[in-house]
Amino acid sequence: MDTSFLTKSAVAERPGWSVTLITRLPGEPDLRKKVCGRNHPLARYALARVEEAEASASFCDWQASLSKREAAARKSVATGRQAIRAMPISVEKIPLVTVRERAIESYNARNRDQGSFASSGDACGFLDRIAVNFIRHELTNDDVAWWDPAGKAGVRQAVAGIRTRLCAVMAQAYPALSEECARELAERT
């Protein structure tokens, strides 16, 4: 096996390299080899040229810039986590019987066109699910909570953190629905 040449993926596996950096520093491959069964030729880079690029000021500058971007992203995620912990999430507390009645009304209003209707005689699991959904959408201030992390670094983690906090607050306000809150949280994570 010829070790004087590396494939593009082998270069990308070396410390500090990425596909973007490969196209910027060494640029065009030294060899292109047609491989049976592949539509595109295999790009191969001379090991000496890759090592030369690694010793260059451009490579060092790229690594320093990458470190700064990674640190900024970590800081942004940590700031987001702090904001989630500090975020005020409130749940309006009303009798559970009223929650179930209003959840059934809300469900029926939303699903009237589909011919799907809920009633107090439906399965407990279904009624718990629509009750938790009703609480989330009608009795909490969660809509505002979702706006802030939108479009920012770590948005998935932020949404998961908000969802976890929201479920905990709902379960605390409505202990009879805590199992359903936990089930929905587990289903979404």
C-alpha positions in Angstrom: 0.0 0.0 0.0 1.4 3.4 -1.0 1.7 5.6 2.1 3.0 8.6 0.2 -0.5 9.6 -0.8 -3.7 10.1 1.3 -7.3 10.1 0.3 -9.4 13.1 1.1 -11.1 11.3 3.9 -7.7 10.2 5.3 -6.6 13.9 5.3 -9.9 14.9 7.0 -9.3 12.3 9.8 -5.9 14.0 10.7 -6.0 16.3 13.6 -7.1 19.9 12.7 -8.4 19.1 9.2 -11.9 19.4 7.8 -13.3 19.1 4.3 -13.5 22.9 4.0 -9.9 23.3 5.0 -8.8 20.6 2.5 -10.3 22.6 -0.3 -8.6 25.8 1.0 -5.1 24.7 1.8 -3.8 21.8 -0.4 -6.7 22.6 -2.9 -6.7 20.3 -5.9 -5.5 16.7 -5.3 -2.2 15.6 -6.6 -3.8 12.5 -8.2 -7.2 11.4 -9.3 -7.6 7.7 -9.6 -10.5 6.0 -11.3 -11.9 3.3 -9.0 -14.3 0.6 -10.3 -17.8 1.1 -9.0 -17.4 4.8 -8.3 -18.8 7.6 -10.4 -16.1 10.1 -9.4 -12.3 9.5 -9.3 -10.6 9.0 -5.9 -8.8 12.2 -4.9 -5.3 11.6 -3.5 -3.0 14.1 -1.8 0.7 13.8 -1.4 1.6 13.2 2.2 4.5 15.6 1.9 2.1 18.4 0.7 -0.3 17.7 3.5 2.5 17.9 6.1 3.7 21.1 4.5 0.2 22.6 4.7 0.1 21.5 8.4 3.3 23.4 9.1 2.1 26.6 7.3 0.9 29.8 9.0 -2.4 29.5 7.3 -3.1 26.1 9.0 -2.1 27.6 12.4 -4.3 30.6 11.8 -7.2 28.4 10.8 -6.8 26.3 14.0 -6.7 29.5 16.2 -9.8 30.8 14.5 -11.5 27.4 14.9 -10.6 27.4 18.6 -12.1 30.9 19.0 -15.3 29.9 17.2 -15.6 26.7 19.3 -15.1 28.6 22.5 -17.7 31.2 21.5 -20.2 28.4 20.7 -19.6 26.7 24.1 -20.1 30.1 25.8 -23.3 30.6 23.9 -24.7 27.2 24.8 -23.7 27.8 28.5 -25.4 31.2 28.5 -28.5 29.6 26.9 -28.5 26.9 29.6 -28.3 29.6 32.3 -31.2 31.5 30.6 -33.3 28.4 30.5 -32.7 27.7 34.3 -33.7 31.3 35.0 -36.6 31.4 32.7 -39.9 32.0 34.5 -42.4 29.3 33.5 -45.8 29.5 35.0 -48.8 27.2 34.9 -52.3 28.4 35.7 -53.7 26.1 38.3 -57.4 25.2 37.9 -59.3 22.1 39.1 -58.3 19.0 37.2 -61.9 18.3 36.3 -62.1 21.7 34.6 -58.9 21.0 32.8 -60.2 17.8 31.4 -63.5 19.4 30.3 -61.8 22.3 28.6 -59.2 19.9 27.0 -62.1 17.9 25.5 -63.8 21.0 24.2 -60.5 22.3 22.7 -59.8 18.9 21.1 -63.3 18.7 19.6 -63.0 22.3 18.3 -59.7 21.5 16.6 -60.8 18.1 15.2 -64.4 18.8 14.2 -63.5 18.7 10.4 -61.9 15.3 10.8 -64.9 13.8 12.5 -62.8 12.9 15.6 -64.4 13.7 18.9 -63.4 13.2 22.5 -65.7 12.6 25.5 -65.2 12.0 29.2 -65.8 8.3 28.6 -62.6 7.9 26.5 -59.6 6.0 27.7 -57.7 7.6 30.6 -54.4 7.7 28.7 -56.0 9.6 25.8 -57.7 12.0 28.2 -54.4 12.6 30.1 -52.6 13.2 26.8 -55.1 15.9 25.6 -55.2 17.4 29.1 -51.4 17.8 29.1 -51.5 19.2 25.6 -54.2 21.7 26.7 -52.2 22.7 29.8 -49.1 23.3 27.7 -50.8 25.4 25.1 -53.5 27.2 27.1 -52.4 27.4 30.7 -48.6 28.1 30.5 -46.5 30.9 29.2 -44.4 28.5 27.1 -44.9 30.3 23.8 -42.7 33.1 24.8 -40.1 30.7 26.1 -39.7 29.1 22.6 -39.0 32.4 20.9 -35.7 33.3 22.4 -33.5 30.3 21.5 -34.8 30.2 17.9 -31.9 30.6 15.4 -29.2 30.5 18.0 -26.4 28.1 18.7 -27.5 25.1 20.7 -31.1 25.5 19.7 -31.8 21.8 20.1 -30.4 21.7 23.6 -32.3 24.9 24.4 -35.6 23.4 23.2 -35.0 20.2 25.1 -34.1 22.1 28.3 -37.3 24.3 28.0 -39.4 21.2 27.4 -37.9 19.4 30.4 -38.5 22.5 32.7 -42.0 22.9 31.3 -42.9 19.3 31.9 -41.5 19.5 35.5 -43.6 22.6 36.2 -46.8 21.1 34.7 -46.2 17.8 36.7 -45.8 19.8 39.9 -49.0 21.8 39.3 -51.0 18.7 38.2 -49.5 15.7 40.0 -52.2 13.4 38.6 -50.8 14.1 35.2 -47.1 13.7 36.1 -46.9 10.2 34.5 -48.2 11.6 31.2 -45.8 14.6 31.4 -42.9 12.1 31.9 -44.1 9.9 29.1 -44.3 12.8 26.6 -40.9 14.1 27.6 -39.4 10.6 27.2 -41.0 10.3 23.8 -39.6 13.6 22.6 -36.0 13.2 23.8 
